[in-house]
Amino acid sequence: MMAKKSLLFICTGNTCRSPLAKALTEAALEAAGVHGWEVVSAGLAAHPGMPASAEAGAVARDAGLDLTLHRAKPLSAELLARAELVLVMTAGHKTALLSGAGGYKYKVYTVKEYVGREGDVADPFGGGLASYRQTARELHNLVNLLVEKLNVK
């Protein structure tokens, strides 16, 4: 059996956007019958072991997903090296990541950049549930585009 390719989502704290993107992507890959990808998430400034935020958990449940077992993990050199594709939430994340790991430029994109869109995925942290719902909707749309692209590759 071929080894799975690793898709790594990165945000700041690994408690909101990247765990949501991971869960949405896993569900979308499954629904599309796309196999061969392991989806992972990490944060540039994550506190190891932190659970997903309550709001991220709530919007995940609304989408039929479960983040209760998620625990934040900081980005490691190993995760970065193993990933076939690294998708970050903002241009700032991309700049910060590549300033210390420029050799990976060929596989690091913002989520929107990778699917032909512009801009950042807004950080809902500290906002109300409405902010999280908006981010979840945005990620859902982006993930659908992403899975279409991965399915073609």
Secondary structure, DSSP 8 states (H G I E B T S, - for coil): ----EEEEEEESSSSSHHHHHHHHHHHHHHHHT--SEEEEEEETT--TT-B--HHHHHHHHHTT---TT-B--B--HHHHHHEEEEEESSHHHHHHHHHH-GGGGGGEEEHHHHTT--S-----TTS-HHHHHHHHHHHHHHHHHHHHHHHH-
